[in-house]
Amino acid sequence: MRRAFGVAVAGLVGLAGASAAVSAVSDTKAFGTTGPGFSITLKDANGQPVTKLDAGEVEIEVDDLSEEHNFHLIGPGVDVRTAIETTGKQTFRVSLVDGRYTFQCDPHAAVMKGAFQVGNAPPPPPPPTTTPKPAAAPSAPVGARLALTVGPTARISLSTLGGKRVSLLRPGAYTFVVRDRSKSHNAHVRGAGAKKSTGVGFVGTATWRVVLRNGTLVVQCDKHRTTMRTTVRVA
């Protein structure tokens, strides 16, 4: 049974417009349908989907084809709808302002919905700003003297002369002061442009000038390379 349905027009703001060209504001008309299946549309007089309209007065003729659906138009200053349990045609005259408008079937808004723009779209929000992380500070400046110590226990280390462990260096030349304290171990640096070592039987002090390049510097005892080993990033 077809019944007339009431209209709730609150401070109306309306639609119209075509996908190719926008009609004149004074005589714009759009045509909405909802149902009979899970379909809801808003088209211009040429049958093209409405995607953009000029601001101003618009007449919208809605053909409600199902007692399970309704047509609900929402946007700046506009909130009009047909009743869910009625069918038939209903005409709304609304005034549109710049902004985004949506239309939907209220019981099935997740799948029966559409939207169009009135006037100029607002500029997109600026991308979120991210503060770059400060570059990690090197353990010692280029040209520094560093202490490479091995023994007398099963331990090998590379540190500043003040005792700070070295984990990051910039490429460049350094002076390694080698302190080999055990006949059971040796000191060997390799990688990142370096290749120097003491002998396993050597005990004493040696001084190396080492020029490092980008990469990973390995500091180890050759006899115990799996347990007496440390690395330094050079970047």
C-alpha positions as CSV (number, residue, x, y, z in Angstrom):
1,M,0.0,0.0,0.0
2,R,1.4,3.4,-0.9
3,R,1.1,6.1,1.7
4,A,2.2,9.7,1.8
5,F,5.2,10.4,4.0
6,G,5.9,13.3,6.2
7,V,8.8,15.7,5.7
8,A,11.1,17.0,8.3
9,V,12.9,20.0,6.8
10,A,15.2,21.7,9.2
11,G,17.0,24.8,8.0
12,L,17.3,23.1,4.6
13,V,20.4,23.1,2.5
14,G,20.2,21.1,-0.7
15,L,21.8,19.5,-3.6
16,A,22.1,19.2,-7.3
17,G,24.8,19.1,-9.8
18,A,26.2,16.9,-12.4
19,S,29.4,14.9,-12.8
20,A,30.3,16.8,-16.0
21,A,28.9,20.3,-15.4
22,V,27.1,22.1,-12.5
23,S,23.6,23.5,-13.3
24,A,22.8,27.1,-12.6
25,V,22.0,27.8,-9.0
26,S,18.5,29.3,-9.7
27,D,17.0,26.2,-11.4
28,T,19.0,23.2,-10.2
29,K,17.0,20.0,-9.7
30,A,18.3,16.6,-8.6
31,F,16.6,13.2,-8.5
32,G,17.1,10.7,-5.7
33,T,16.0,7.1,-5.5
34,T,16.2,4.5,-2.7
35,G,15.3,0.9,-3.3
36,P,13.8,-1.4,-4.3
37,G,17.1,-3.3,-3.7
38,F,20.0,-2.1,-1.7
39,S,20.6,0.9,-4.0
40,I,20.5,4.6,-3.3
41,T,21.3,7.3,-5.9
42,L,21.2,11.0,-6.5
43,K,21.4,12.1,-10.2
44,D,21.0,15.2,-12.3
45,A,18.4,15.9,-15.0
46,N,20.7,14.0,-17.5
47,G,20.8,10.9,-15.3
48,Q,24.4,11.4,-14.2
49,P,25.5,10.9,-10.6
50,V,25.7,14.1,-8.6
51,T,29.2,14.7,-7.4
52,K,29.5,18.5,-7.1
53,L,27.0,21.4,-6.9
54,D,27.0,25.2,-6.7
55,A,25.9,26.7,-3.5
56,G,22.2,27.9,-3.5
57,E,18.7,26.7,-3.8
58,V,18.1,23.1,-5.1
59,E,15.0,21.1,-5.6
60,I,15.4,17.4,-4.8
61,E,12.8,14.9,-6.0
62,V,13.1,11.6,-4.2
63,D,11.4,8.4,-5.4
64,D,11.2,6.0,-2.4
65,L,10.7,2.5,-3.9
66,S,10.8,0.4,-0.8
67,E,9.1,0.1,2.6
68,E,12.5,-1.1,4.0
69,H,14.5,1.9,3.0
70,N,14.5,5.7,3.2
71,F,16.4,8.6,1.7
72,H,18.2,10.9,4.3
73,L,20.1,14.0,3.2
74,I,22.5,15.4,5.7
75,G,24.9,18.4,5.4
76,P,25.6,21.9,6.7
77,G,22.2,23.3,7.7
78,V,20.3,20.4,6.1
79,D,18.7,17.3,7.6
80,V,15.7,16.0,5.5
81,R,14.5,12.5,5.0
82,T,11.6,10.3,3.8
83,A,9.9,7.9,6.1
84,I,11.1,4.3,6.2
85,E,7.8,2.4,6.0
86,T,6.3,4.4,3.1
87,T,6.9,4.6,-0.6
88,G,6.2,7.3,-3.2
89,K,7.7,10.6,-4.4
90,Q,8.7,13.4,-2.1
91,T,10.2,16.8,-3.1
92,F,12.5,18.8,-0.9
93,R,13.7,22.4,-1.6
94,V,16.9,23.1,0.2
95,S,19.6,25.8,0.3
96,L,23.2,24.5,0.0
97,V,26.3,26.1,1.3
98,D,29.9,25.2,0.7
99,G,30.7,21.9,2.3
100,R,30.2,18.2,2.0
101,Y,26.7,16.6,2.0
102,T,25.9,12.9,2.4
103,F,22.8,10.8,1.6
104,Q,21.9,7.4,3.0
105,C,19.3,4.9,3.9
106,D,19.3,5.0,7.7
107,P,18.7,1.3,8.4
108,H,21.4,0.3,6.0
109,A,23.8,3.3,6.1
110,A,26.9,1.0,6.0
111,V,26.1,-0.1,2.4
112,M,23.5,2.4,1.1
113,K,25.2,5.8,1.1
114,G,26.7,8.5,-1.2
115,A,28.1,12.0,-1.0
116,F,28.7,15.2,-3.0
117,Q,30.6,18.5,-2.6
118,V,29.0,21.9,-2.7
119,G,31.2,24.8,-3.7
120,N,35.0,24.6,-3.4
121,A,36.4,21.8,-1.4
122,P,38.5,22.9,1.6
123,P,42.2,22.4,1.2
124,P,43.5,19.1,2.5
125,P,45.0,19.2,5.9
126,P,48.8,19.6,6.0
127,P,50.7,16.4,6.5
128,P,51.6,15.7,10.1
129,T,55.0,17.1,11.0
130,T,57.5,14.8,12.4
131,T,60.6,16.0,14.3
132,P,63.6,14.1,13.0
133,K,65.6,12.3,15.6
134,P,68.9,13.9,16.3
135,A,71.9,12.0,14.9
136,A,73.5,9.9,17.5
137,A,76.7,11.4,18.9
138,P,79.9,9.5,18.3
139,S,81.7,8.0,21.2
140,A,84.8,10.1,20.4
141,P,85.8,12.7,17.9
142,V,87.8,12.0,14.7
143,G,91.5,12.0,15.6
144,A,91.0,10.8,19.1
145,R,93.3,8.4,20.9
146,L,91.4,5.2,21.9
147,A,92.4,2.4,24.3
148,L,92.2,-1.2,23.0
149,T,92.7,-3.5,25.9
150,V,92.9,-7.3,25.9
151,G,93.5,-9.5,29.0
152,P,94.7,-10.4,31.5
153,T,91.3,-12.1,31.8
154,A,89.1,-13.3,28.9
155,R,88.1,-9.7,28.0
156,I,88.7,-7.3,25.2
157,S,87.4,-3.8,24.9
158,L,87.7,-0.5,22.9
159,S,87.2,2.6,25.0
160,T,88.2,6.3,25.2
161,L,91.2,7.1,27.4
162,G,88.6,8.2,29.9
163,G,87.1,4.7,30.1
164,K,83.9,5.2,28.0
165,R,83.0,2.3,25.8
166,V,83.3,3.0,22.1
167,S,80.2,2.0,20.1
168,L,80.0,4.7,17.3
169,L,82.7,6.5,15.4
170,R,82.8,8.8,12.4
171,P,85.0,7.9,9.4
172,G,88.5,9.2,9.8
173,A,91.9,8.6,11.4
174,Y,92.3,7.5,15.0
175,T,95.2,6.4,17.2
176,F,94.7,3.1,18.9
177,V,96.8,2.6,22.1
178,V,96.9,-1.2,22.4
179,R,97.4,-2.8,25.8
180,D,97.9,-6.6,25.4
181,R,98.2,-8.1,28.9
182,S,98.1,-11.8,28.2
183,K,100.2,-14.3,26.3
184,S,97.0,-16.3,25.8
185,H,95.2,-13.6,23.9
186,N,95.8,-11.1,21.1
187,A,94.2,-7.9,19.8
188,H,92.9,-7.8,16.3
189,V,90.9,-5.1,14.5
190,R,89.3,-5.6,11.1
191,G,86.6,-4.2,8.9
192,A,85.7,-0.6,8.2
193,G,89.0,-0.1,6.5
194,A,91.1,-1.5,9.4
195,K,93.4,-4.6,9.5
196,K,95.8,-4.7,12.4
197,S,96.7,-7.2,15.1
198,T,99.1,-8.2,17.8
199,G,100.5,-11.7,18.1
200,V,99.1,-14.2,20.6
201,G,102.3,-14.5,22.5
202,F,102.8,-10.7,22.6
203,V,102.5,-8.9,25.9
204,G,103.0,-5.1,26.0
205,T,101.8,-1.9,24.4
206,A,101.6,-0.9,20.8
207,T,100.3,2.2,19.0
208,W,98.4,2.0,15.7
209,R,97.2,4.7,13.4
210,V,93.9,3.5,12.0
211,V,91.9,5.1,9.2
212,L,88.3,4.0,9.4
213,R,85.6,4.1,6.7
214,N,81.9,3.6,6.9
215,G,81.1,0.1,8.0
216,T,81.5,-2.2,11.1
217,L,84.8,-2.4,12.9
218,V,85.3,-5.8,14.6
219,V,87.6,-5.9,17.7
220,Q,88.5,-9.5,18.8
221,C,90.9,-12.0,20.1
222,D,91.6,-14.5,17.4
223,K,91.8,-17.6,19.6
224,H,88.5,-16.7,21.4
225,R,86.7,-14.8,18.7
226,T,83.2,-16.1,19.7
227,T,83.6,-15.0,23.4
228,M,86.1,-12.1,23.2
229,R,84.6,-9.8,20.6
230,T,83.0,-6.4,20.3
231,T,81.9,-4.3,17.3
232,V,81.8,-0.6,16.6
233,R,79.6,1.1,14.0
234,V,81.5,3.6,11.8
235,A,79.1,6.1,10.1
